[in-house]
Amino acid sequence: MIAKRSFLNISIGLLSQLVTIALSFFIPRLIMLNYGSEANGLVASITQIIAYLSLLEAGVGAASIQALYRPISKNDRSKINDILAATSIYYKKTGLYYFAAVVLIAVVYPFVIESGFDAVTVMAVVALSGLGGAVNYYFQGKFRVLLLAEGKSYIDSSVGTIANVANSLVRIVLLLQGFNIIAVQAVYFIVILLQIVFYRFYIRKYYSWIDLNRKPDYGAISQKNSALIHELSYLIFRNTDILVLTLFTNLKVVSIYVLYNMVFNFVDNLVHMVTGSFKFALGQSYFDNREKFMKMYNMYETYYTGFIFALITVVTIMILPFMHLYTAGIKDNNYIDYLLPLLFAAAKLLMNARAPVDNVIEIAGHFRSTQGRSILESVINLVCSIGFVLLFGIYGVLMGTIAALLYRTTDMIIYANRRLMDRSPWLTLKKWGTNIALFVFIYLVVESVTLPVHSYLSFVIWGIALSAVIFPIYLAVNSLFEKDSFALLPELAKRVTSRFGIGKKPAAQGGSQ
């Protein structure tokens, strides 16, 4: 069951990301062409500010998922209901704060940021961007937590894909027809409401045993505040750069950052998809079978790290050819910058390749004991980003993020290995060193030649060609240096294929029916 769910999670999640990204590339360009670069910066800025409201969910969501791993592995429905009852009460209570915060931001934002749009338009865009999330948070947050803990992120990915396709297609049509920006943002709110309807139907059909009237087990989620601090740190890295640029530069600079970040966000989304696909399996085996967990984790860390480095290598090489094509015809801003890809690559590598050790810390429930380190990471990021942005502009926010990540990523590697897995951190650091050397080598080799990318077709062809070479190189090198992990691949492949009946001989015909 675990192998099958992991396969479904990663395959459907990957399809979801590819479809979503393919569609989402159209919308910023259409917004810039129809309303200008400031409008693109405005929408991105509002989206990032609204994202901070997810902090209301962050702590209890992470704590609840961690608390659910053990009872789910033992199929203890009574305990699951007790935890969900506590989680539900928290979501309902803070859901009201979510609504109030959206209204407050909608009222205040037009008078704080100069956008070139009238106050009513900005208020409407803020409200439509935030209220959908507030409604979803209030009604569905607790059920999504259960699905993620059970390893059913493929349900969330499937629903999200359908919703994103519908949302993107309708918004593209409205933009091409010249509708105003309020109508375009209203589509998102409507799609969120339809998602809620589906989730209610799904839960009632497949989880009729859920009883939220049980006595709440508040003790199970007692570390929610400590978990919140960790989630806050992550949210800062995802959103603070845009906020700092909005306050200290202008919306045209924000628009430049947003476009590069949009491409590299593909990596972030894949990270969430991949880690979510396997995290539940790691979480359940951590409490059930320690030896199995260590073998599974070592293989996961080896190939996940190689996968992230390979992916970011391809993205770093291809992003400037893409920007030349994507921003063609946009005259009010210069989007071509040769240093930004390297700064983004450094930040994304430090952030995303540390996910395996981050998962171990979360699975073990070490939120409280590591919260001070997470706070220090956030302080370094904020102080350095604000200080550097005044000196280096758009480069400064990325330099601040990299400075904080260098500290925290090293700290997490040491903590997880020594405190939680009783092994030397050099086992992880060695993998990082190998992949960093490979990244530098491949990047320098490819950048020594000019890729003949003059159309989207040639861009796709070169992207596929580079991926077909770069990914196997990373796979081969990581397998060469981590032979124990490589030895487990055939067994894993056999388990996954057997779950889907692949490779099995058909049953003999005949006999009684």
KAWO-V111269 format. One record per residue. N is the residue number from 0. RES is the residue in one small letter. PSI is psi as a letter, one per 40 degrees, with the letter a starting at -180 (NA if undefined). Layout:
BEGIN
n=<N:N>
res=<RES:RES>
psi=<PSI:PSI>
END
This chain:
BEGIN
n=<0:1:2:3:4:5:6:7:8:9:10:11:12:13:14:15:16:17:18:19:20:21:22:23:24:25:26:27:28:29:30:31:32:33:34:35:36:37:38:39:40:41:42:43:44:45:46:47:48:49:50:51:52:53:54:55:56:57:58:59:60:61:62:63:64:65:66:67:68:69:70:71:72:73:74:75:76:77:78:79:80:81:82:83:84:85:86:87:88:89:90:91:92:93:94:95:96:97:98:99:100:101:102:103:104:105:106:107:108:109:110:111:112:113:114:115:116:117:118:119:120:121:122:123:124:125:126:127:128:129:130:131:132:133:134:135:136:137:138:139:140:141:142:143:144:145:146:147:148:149:150:151:152:153:154:155:156:157:158:159:160:161:162:163:164:165:166:167:168:169:170:171:172:173:174:175:176:177:178:179:180:181:182:183:184:185:186:187:188:189:190:191:192:193:194:195:196:197:198:199:200:201:202:203:204:205:206:207:208:209:210:211:212:213:214:215:216:217:218:219:220:221:222:223:224:225:226:227:228:229:230:231:232:233:234:235:236:237:238:239:240:241:242:243:244:245:246:247:248:249:250:251:252:253:254:255:256:257:258:259:260:261:262:263:264:265:266:267:268:269:270:271:272:273:274:275:276:277:278:279:280:281:282:283:284:285:286:287:288:289:290:291:292:293:294:295:296:297:298:299:300:301:302:303:304:305:306:307:308:309:310:311:312:313:314:315:316:317:318:319:320:321:322:323:324:325:326:327:328:329:330:331:332:333:334:335:336:337:338:339:340:341:342:343:344:345:346:347:348:349:350:351:352:353:354:355:356:357:358:359:360:361:362:363:364:365:366:367:368:369:370:371:372:373:374:375:376:377:378:379:380:381:382:383:384:385:386:387:388:389:390:391:392:393:394:395:396:397:398:399:400:401:402:403:404:405:406:407:408:409:410:411:412:413:414:415:416:417:418:419:420:421:422:423:424:425:426:427:428:429:430:431:432:433:434:435:436:437:438:439:440:441:442:443:444:445:446:447:448:449:450:451:452:453:454:455:456:457:458:459:460:461:462:463:464:465:466:467:468:469:470:471:472:473:474:475:476:477:478:479:480:481:482:483:484:485:486:487:488:489:490:491:492:493:494:495:496:497:498:499:500:501:502:503:504:505:506:507:508:509:510:511:512>
res=<m:i:a:k:r:s:f:l:n:i:s:i:g:l:l:s:q:l:v:t:i:a:l:s:f:f:i:p:r:l:i:m:l:n:y:g:s:e:a:n:g:l:v:a:s:i:t:q:i:i:a:y:l:s:l:l:e:a:g:v:g:a:a:s:i:q:a:l:y:r:p:i:s:k:n:d:r:s:k:i:n:d:i:l:a:a:t:s:i:y:y:k:k:t:g:l:y:y:f:a:a:v:v:l:i:a:v:v:y:p:f:v:i:e:s:g:f:d:a:v:t:v:m:a:v:v:a:l:s:g:l:g:g:a:v:n:y:y:f:q:g:k:f:r:v:l:l:l:a:e:g:k:s:y:i:d:s:s:v:g:t:i:a:n:v:a:n:s:l:v:r:i:v:l:l:l:q:g:f:n:i:i:a:v:q:a:v:y:f:i:v:i:l:l:q:i:v:f:y:r:f:y:i:r:k:y:y:s:w:i:d:l:n:r:k:p:d:y:g:a:i:s:q:k:n:s:a:l:i:h:e:l:s:y:l:i:f:r:n:t:d:i:l:v:l:t:l:f:t:n:l:k:v:v:s:i:y:v:l:y:n:m:v:f:n:f:v:d:n:l:v:h:m:v:t:g:s:f:k:f:a:l:g:q:s:y:f:d:n:r:e:k:f:m:k:m:y:n:m:y:e:t:y:y:t:g:f:i:f:a:l:i:t:v:v:t:i:m:i:l:p:f:m:h:l:y:t:a:g:i:k:d:n:n:y:i:d:y:l:l:p:l:l:f:a:a:a:k:l:l:m:n:a:r:a:p:v:d:n:v:i:e:i:a:g:h:f:r:s:t:q:g:r:s:i:l:e:s:v:i:n:l:v:c:s:i:g:f:v:l:l:f:g:i:y:g:v:l:m:g:t:i:a:a:l:l:y:r:t:t:d:m:i:i:y:a:n:r:r:l:m:d:r:s:p:w:l:t:l:k:k:w:g:t:n:i:a:l:f:v:f:i:y:l:v:v:e:s:v:t:l:p:v:h:s:y:l:s:f:v:i:w:g:i:a:l:s:a:v:i:f:p:i:y:l:a:v:n:s:l:f:e:k:d:s:f:a:l:l:p:e:l:a:k:r:v:t:s:r:f:g:i:g:k:k:p:a:a:q:g:g:s:q>
psi=<d:d:d:d:d:d:d:d:d:d:d:d:d:d:d:d:d:d:d:d:d:d:d:d:d:d:d:d:d:d:d:d:d:d:e:i:d:d:d:d:d:d:d:d:d:d:d:d:d:d:d:d:e:e:d:d:d:d:d:d:d:d:d:d:d:d:d:e:d:d:d:d:d:e:f:g:d:d:d:d:d:d:d:d:d:d:d:d:d:d:d:d:d:e:d:d:d:d:d:d:d:d:d:d:d:d:d:d:d:d:e:d:h:h:e:e:i:i:d:d:d:d:d:d:d:d:d:d:d:d:d:d:d:d:d:d:d:d:d:e:d:d:d:d:d:d:d:d:d:e:f:f:e:d:d:d:d:d:d:d:d:d:d:d:d:d:d:d:d:d:d:d:d:d:d:d:e:e:i:i:d:d:d:d:d:d:d:d:d:d:d:d:d:d:d:d:d:d:d:d:d:d:d:d:d:e:f:e:e:h:h:e:e:i:h:h:g:d:d:d:f:e:e:d:d:d:d:d:d:d:d:d:d:d:d:d:d:d:e:d:d:d:d:d:d:d:d:e:b:i:d:d:d:d:d:d:d:d:d:d:d:d:d:e:d:d:d:d:d:d:d:d:d:d:d:d:d:e:d:d:d:d:d:d:d:d:e:d:g:d:d:d:d:d:d:d:d:d:d:d:d:d:d:d:d:d:d:d:d:d:d:d:d:d:d:d:d:e:d:d:d:d:d:d:d:d:e:h:e:h:e:e:i:h:e:h:h:e:d:d:d:d:d:d:d:d:d:d:d:d:d:d:e:e:d:d:d:d:d:d:d:d:d:e:f:f:d:d:e:e:d:d:d:d:d:d:d:d:d:d:d:d:d:d:d:d:d:d:d:d:d:e:b:d:d:d:d:d:d:d:d:d:d:d:d:d:d:d:d:d:d:d:d:d:d:d:d:d:d:d:e:f:i:h:e:d:d:d:d:d:d:d:d:d:d:d:d:d:d:d:d:d:d:d:d:d:e:e:i:h:h:g:h:e:i:d:d:d:d:d:d:d:d:d:d:d:d:d:d:d:d:d:d:d:d:d:d:d:d:d:e:g:d:d:d:d:d:e:d:d:d:d:d:d:d:d:d:d:d:e:e:h:e:i:i:i:i:i:i:a:a:i:NA>
END
